[in-house]
Amino acid sequence: MDFWIGLLQSILQTALSPTTAAFVLAAIGLNVHFGFTGLMNMGQAGFMLIGAYGFGVSVVLGAGFWPAILIASLTVTTSAGLR
């Protein structure tokens, strides 16, 4: 029984992890942009790449979900301001 509880707990932690949430947000954004409107915009993918890099580095260095979201937002805002 401990095996099944451990397995379910591991699956739940993976499903609710910050990285999974970031992939979900990216997929929803691209679905709205490409799926509903049919437009192709590489700028949006570029900003998602920059935000994902900031988010990923923050999570690897031990930041939680909300600090990582804040750091990713600041990274994208700063790069958009430099553009």
C-alpha positions as CSV (number, residue, x, y, z in Angstrom):
1,M,0.0,0.0,0.0
2,D,2.9,2.3,0.7
3,F,4.1,1.9,-2.9
4,W,0.8,3.1,-4.3
5,I,0.6,6.1,-2.0
6,G,4.1,7.1,-2.8
7,L,3.4,6.7,-6.5
8,L,0.3,8.8,-6.4
9,Q,2.0,11.5,-4.3
10,S,4.9,11.6,-6.8
11,I,2.4,12.0,-9.7
12,L,0.5,14.7,-7.9
13,Q,3.8,16.6,-7.2
14,T,4.8,16.4,-10.8
15,A,1.3,17.6,-12.0
16,L,1.3,20.6,-9.7
17,S,5.0,21.6,-10.1
18,P,6.0,25.1,-11.2
19,T,7.5,23.8,-14.5
20,T,4.2,22.1,-15.4
21,A,2.3,25.3,-14.7
22,A,4.7,27.2,-17.0
23,F,4.2,24.7,-19.8
24,V,0.4,25.0,-19.4
25,L,0.5,28.8,-19.5
26,A,2.7,28.7,-22.6
27,A,0.4,26.2,-24.4
28,I,-2.7,28.2,-23.6
29,G,-1.1,31.4,-24.9
30,L,0.0,29.8,-28.1
31,N,-3.4,28.1,-28.6
32,V,-5.2,31.4,-28.3
33,H,-2.7,33.1,-30.7
34,F,-2.2,30.4,-33.3
35,G,-5.4,28.4,-32.9
36,F,-8.1,31.0,-32.8
37,T,-6.6,33.7,-34.9
38,G,-4.4,31.8,-37.2
39,L,-1.6,34.3,-37.0
40,M,2.0,33.4,-36.8
41,N,4.1,35.7,-34.5
42,M,7.7,34.8,-33.7
43,G,7.9,37.7,-31.3
44,Q,5.6,36.0,-28.8
45,A,7.6,32.8,-28.9
46,G,10.8,34.9,-28.3
47,F,9.3,36.6,-25.2
48,M,8.0,33.2,-24.0
49,L,11.6,31.9,-24.4
50,I,13.1,34.7,-22.4
51,G,10.4,34.3,-19.7
52,A,10.9,30.5,-19.6
53,Y,14.6,31.0,-19.2
54,G,14.2,33.3,-16.3
55,F,11.6,31.0,-14.7
56,G,13.8,27.9,-15.2
57,V,16.9,29.5,-13.7
58,S,14.9,30.7,-10.7
59,V,13.4,27.3,-10.1
60,V,16.7,25.5,-10.4
61,L,18.3,28.0,-8.0
62,G,15.6,27.2,-5.4
63,A,13.1,30.0,-5.8
64,G,9.4,29.0,-5.3
65,F,6.6,29.4,-7.8
66,W,5.6,33.0,-7.1
67,P,9.1,34.4,-6.9
68,A,10.0,32.6,-10.1
69,I,6.9,34.1,-11.8
70,L,8.0,37.5,-10.6
71,I,11.5,37.0,-11.9
72,A,10.3,35.8,-15.3
73,S,7.9,38.7,-15.6
74,L,10.7,41.2,-14.7
75,T,13.0,39.5,-17.2
76,V,10.5,39.8,-20.0
77,T,9.5,43.3,-19.1
78,T,13.2,44.4,-19.1
79,S,13.9,42.7,-22.4
80,A,10.8,44.3,-24.0
81,G,11.9,47.7,-22.7
82,L,15.3,47.2,-24.3
83,R,13.7,46.4,-27.7
